[in-house]
Amino acid sequence: VGTSQNSDRLYEASLSWEPEDSRFSLQLGRLGAGPFLALGYLDGLLAQFRLSRHLFVGAFGGARPDITDLGFQTAGTKYGGFLRLASDRSGAADAEAFYGEVVLGGVTEKARNGDISRDYVTLETRLGSGSRWWLYQRAEVDLNRGWREQLAGSTSDRKSTRLNSSHWREQLAGSTSQVSNAALSASVRMTSSVRASLSYDQRRNYLTYETRPLPEEVFTRYFREGARATIDWQSRSGWSASVGAG
C-alpha cells in the first residue's frame, strides 16, 4: 500500500499595524515572531501599548496551531500578557551604543476540552554594546495547578512502585513550580584580537495535556544540562585559534 507524507508548513501569515507616532500596535493572524521566544506560535491577536519611552505592556490570545498541518487544526487555546522594557535601538548613530531589552511574560495554554495544558512564566533578557560585549538570558518556569498539582500531590503514593522511572515526577512533588528551560550566553571582547564566551543551557520535558499519557521514562530521558567556555583569537593577518571546554 502506497503512503505519502505532507511536509508543508505555514509558520507565519499576519497583518501588523504599527504607526510610528502611535503608542499602540497590533498583530493579527498566524504569529511566529512574537515579543519573546517562549510565546511560540499563535493563531490570534497580539496587542502592545507603550506606557512610557521604554516601557511596554501587551496581551495576546487565540488558538494553538498545529504547524505540522498546513490547515488550521488547533490543539486548544493560548492567552496571556507581558511587560517589556527596551532601550532605543532605531536610528542610533553609534553602532557600539548600549542596547537592552527585558521581557517578562505569563502564558496559559488550554486543551480543546478546556482543561489546563500548561501555565508558565518566562523571562528573557538581551543586553549588549555592539560587538564589544553582549548577554542573552532565557528562563521558563512551569506552574503546577489543576491536574498537574494533583499529580504532584499523589507522587509519594507511587514512589515505592516506580522509584527509578518517576524521578521527573519527584521534581514536582511538594512544589508549585519547576524550571523547565533555562539558557545563558555571554561574550566579551577582551582585546582587539581576543574574545571570551560563556554559555549554559538546561532543557527538560514538561507535562502538557497532550504529553500526559506518555511513559514517564520519556521525561527522564530528555533532560539536558550543559555549560561551555571558549576563548577565540584572531590576528589582523587572518590567522585564528580557539580553545574551549564544556
N, C-alpha and C positions, 0 to 999 in steps of 0.2 A: 504494500500500500504506500503510495507516494505521500510525502509530508512536505510542508512548506513552513517557513518561519518569517515572520514580519519583523524587520528591524528598523522600521520608520519611527521617527521620534519628532515631537513638537515641543521644543524646550521653552520657547517664548514667542508670544504674539500679543502685543499690548499697545494701548494708547496712553500717552503721557500728556499731562497739562501742567507745565512748569514755567509760568511767566516770570521774567527776571525781576519785575517790580512788585511781585505779589509775595505775601507771606505764606500762601497756601499752594500746595502741589498735590497732584492726583495721578494715580496709575490704575488702569483698568484692563483686565484680560488675563492671559496666562503670564504670570510674572516669574521670571527665573533669575533676576538680578536685583534682589531686594537690598535694603539698607544694611543688612547683616547676613552672613552666610548661613547661619542656622535656621533662617526663615524657610529655606528650601523653596520648593515650587508651590505656587498658589494660583488657583483659578478664581479670581475675585477682584477685590478693590483694596488699594493701599493709599492712605491719605497722610500727608505730613504738614505740620504747621510750625512756622518759625516764631518762637516766643521772644527771642532776642537775637542779637547779631550772631551768636554762636550756639544757641540752644534751640533744639527742635523737639517736638513731640509728635508721635504718629500712632496710627491704628490701622488694622487690616482685618479682613475677614473674607471667607469664601470656602471653596471646596479644595480638598486634597486630590490633585490629579494623579492618575496612573500614567506616568510618562512612557511606560513600555508599550502603551497602546496609543495609536495615532488618533483614536477617537477621544471622547470626553468622559471616559469612565472615571469614577471617583471612589476614593476609599473612605470618605466621610467629610468632615468639615474641619476648618482651622481658623482660629482667630486670636487676637492678642494686641499688644501695644508695645511701644518702645520710647525711650528717651535717647537723644543723640546730641553729643557735644562735639563740635567740629570747628577747626580754625579755618580762616580764609585761605583757599588754595587757588582760586581762579584769578588770573591777572597778576600773579606775583612776579615781579621783575627779577628777583634773586632766586636762581634755581636751587641754591643751598639754604633757602629760608626754612625755618621750622614749620612743620605741619603736624597736626594731631587730630585724632578722631576717636571718641569713645561711645559705644552704643550698648545700652542696657535694655534687653527685651524680654518679654514674657509671652509664651506661646501655649495655647491649649489646642490639642487635637482630639477629635471625637470620631468614633466609628459610625458607619451608616445607620446603625440602630440607635445611636445617641449615647452609647456607653463611652466612658472616658478611655482614650487610647494612650495619650501621653500629655503630661504637663511638664514644662521645663523653663528654666531661666537661662539666658545666655548673656555673656559679657564679651565684647570684642574691642580691642584697643589697637590703634595704629599710630605710631609716633615716629618722627624722623626729621632729618635735616639734610635733604638732598642725598648725595652719595656718601656723606661723612659718617652718618650712623642712622640706623632705623631699628624699630622694635615692633613686633606683632604678637598679640596675645589673643587667645580664644578659649572660652570655657563654657560648657553646658552642664547645668545641674538639674537632674530629673527630680521632680517632686512626686511623692507617693500619696495618692488618695484614691478613694473608691476601691475597686477590686485589687489595685496594686497595694494599697495599705492593708487590706485583708490578707493578701498573700504574704506580706512581710510579717504580719502578726501570727500567722499559722506556721511559720518556718520551724520553730522549735519542736513542733509535733512530728515533723518529718525527718529531723536530723539523724535520728538513730537508724532509720531505714535506708536513707540515701545520703550518707555523710559526704562521700567523695564527690558526687555529682551535683550537690546543692550548694557549692561554695558561693556561687553568684547570688543565690537566694539569701545566704547568710549575710551578705553585704547589705541586704535590705532590712534584715531583722532589727527591730528596735530603732530604726532610722526613718525619718520622713523625707530624706533627700539622699541623692547619690551623684557624685561627679561622673558623668558618662563620657565626656570628651574634654580634653584639655591640651593646649598647644602653646608653645612659647618659642619665638625665634628672634634673635638679635644679632646685629652686625655692626662693627665699628671699624673705621679706617684709622689704624694706629699711626701710620706714616704714609707718605705718598705712594709707597710700594707694598705695604703690608696691611692686610685686613684680617681681623679675627671675627669668627662667627660661632654662635652657640644656639642649639635648638633642643627642644624637649617636646615629646608628644605622648599622650595616653588615649587609647581608644578602647571602648568595651561595648558589647552589645547591650541594648536596653530593651526592656519589655514594652511592647505595644499591644494593642488589641489583636493585630494581625499575627504577631510573633508569639503570642501567648501559648498556642498549642505545641510549639517546637520543643524538642528534647532539651533538657537542662544542660546537657553536655555541650550543645552548640554555644551557649553563652559563656561557658568557661573557656572553650577552645579559642574564641576570638578576642580574648583580652590581649592588649599590646601596650607596652610601655618602653620608651627608649629615649636616649639623650646622645648628643654628638657635639663635639667641639672641633673647630677647624681653624687653621692659620694659613692664609694664602699670600704668596709673594709673587710680584710681577715686576720685572725691570722695564726700563724705558725702551730697551732694545728688543723686547718681545719675549724674553725668557721668563718662565714661570715655574713655580713649585708650590706644592700643597702638602700639608701634613694634618692628619685628623685622627680622632679616636671617638669611639661610640659604644 
